[in-house]
Amino acid sequence: MAINLQKGQKIDLGLTKMTIGLGWDPNDGTGYDFDLDASAIMIDSDRKLVSEEYFVFYNNLNSPDGALNHTGDDPSGKNSDGDDDEAIVVDLDKVDPRVEEILFVVTIEDFERRKQNFGQVRNSYIRVVDNSSHQEIAKYELDEDFSIETGVEFGRLYRKNGSWKFEASGIGYRADLSFFLEKYYKGQIIK
């Protein structure tokens, strides 16, 4: 039986191989497809990206430690038909020891030109699926009205006392993917 999480709720996972599924249904009639992108940011104890290769997204599908594998981009939001739009397969046994936290964010590509935001998206969620049983362990549905937000931190995996836990975050930003990279990257970003 899956746990329906509330914003800020934390759970002990008790498993190491999982898939983090992210889903959404764009509203019709905006004139453009919705290109929402799921990303994972692997950060250290200073809350900074371990290195740029640990930023897993549509142009970098695998983390160098082999712990994360992004299954690919859904550029229109129409591929899922009720299931996950994008997913990231996780093996916590392979996570680089410097990584203390893995943030899962979803951003809207080209939101300014297309005049899009999360207020035009419904049925948004993040869920944790056990890879051995294929059973959903936990799910967090974004139920707040994010009428101006264009980037959302949906959830995070984090180490505490030697074990991994999951937290449903639900923190919205008026930002794009580069905002998250700038927030957590130590080096210089060339635009």
N, C-alpha and C positions, 0 to 999 in steps of 0.2 A: 504494500500500500504506500503510495507516494505521499510525501509531506508537502502540503501547500504552504509555502513560506510567506511571511509578511515582510515588509520593508524593514531591514535591519536585523532580521532574525538570523541566527547562526546555528549550524548543525555540525556534528561530527560525522564524517562520511563513512569511515570504516571500510573503504575500498581504495584501490590504487589505480585501476584501469576504468576509465569512464569516458563518456562523450558529453560535452557541454553543448546542448542544442539551443539555438536561438531562433525564434520565430516571430512573424508579424504579418499583418494583412493591411496593405495600403488601401485607403479609401479610393473609390473610382471617381473619375471626373475632374482630376486636377490638370489634365492635359499632358502629363508626363508620366513615364514609369517611375517608380520609386526604387532607387538603388541604395539599399541599406547594406552596410558593411559591418560584419562582426570581426573583431580583432581581439588579440590577447597580448597583454603587456606583462612581461616577466621582470619583476623588480626585486631589488636587494634590500638589505636591512636599513639602508639610507633612503628608501622609497624612490630609488632611481633605477632606470633600465640597466640591466646587467651589461649589455652591449646592444648595438642596433639590430643584430641578428636575432635577439630575443623579443623583438616586436613582430608578432605573427599576425599577418593579414593577407589580403588577396594577392599581394606581390611578393610575399615571403611566407609560403605555406607551412614550413617546418622550422621548429626551433633547432639550434645546432646540437643540443643534448639529446634530441630524439624524443623528447617528452610531449611535444605538442605537434599535431598535424591538422591543419585547416583543410576541410574537405572541398573548398572552392567557393567562388563568388556566385551569387545569384543576382545579376545586375538589374533585374526587373521586379523582383519580389513575387514572381508568378510560378516559380518552380516547385513550391512546397505542397500546394494543394492541401493545406491543413496540417502538414508536418513541419519539421524544422526547415527554415529557409537556409541557414548556414549552420555548420557544426564544427567543433574543434575536438578532436580525439586527444585524450590526455592519458599519459602513463606517469603517475607520480613517482614511481620507482626510478625513473630516468631523469628527473628534474635536477639540474645543476645545483650543487649544494649552496651556491651563493644566492639562489632564488628563494625569497621568503614569502612572496605573494604573486599571484597571477590574477590580473584584472581582466574582466571580460566587458568590452564596450561595443556599442553599436552606434554608428554614425550615418548620417544621410549625405550621400555624395551629391555635390553640385546643388546644395539646398538653396543658396542665394538666388541663382539664376532661375531655378524651378519654383521658387517660393514655397518650399516644403518644410514641414516640421513634424514632430512626433504627435501633435494634435490631430494630424491627418492620417495617423496610423492606429489601427485597433488590434486587439488580441496579441499584444507584444508580450513575450515571455522569455525566460531562461530556464532551462531544466538540466538536471543531472541524471544521466542514464548509466546504469551499471553495464559495462561491456560484456561481462560473462553471462549475465542472465537476460540482458536487453530490457530490463525492467526500469521504469522511471523511479528514481529514488526521491527526488525533490523537484519542485517547480515553483517559480516565482513569477506571477503575472503582474505586469506593469499596469496598475489600475488608476494611477493619478492622471490628471490632465496636464500633459506636457505640451502646452499650446505654443510655446516659443522655442522649446529646446530642440536641438538638432543633433545632439550627441548624448548618449546615456550610458553611464556605468551600471550595467545590469547586476553584476555579481562579482565575487572574488573568491579564489581559493587561497588560503593562507596557512602557514605553519605556526603551530602553537604547542609548546611542550613536546616537540618531536612528532606530532601527528598533524594531518591536514584537516582543515575545517572549511566549510563553505558559508559565505554570508550573502544574503540577498541585499544588494545595495540600493538600486533605484535612485541614483543621483543624476540629475539632468543638467546639461550645459548648453548654451548657445554657442556651439563650437563644431569644428570638423575634425578629421583624423589627425591633422597636423597639430592641433591643440594638445591632444593627448601625448603625442610624441614630444612636443616641447616641454610639457609638464614633467615628464619622467626621464628625459634624455639628458645626460651629463655633458655631451659634446656640443659642437656648433652645428646648427641646422642650416643647410644651404637651400634657399627657395628659388 
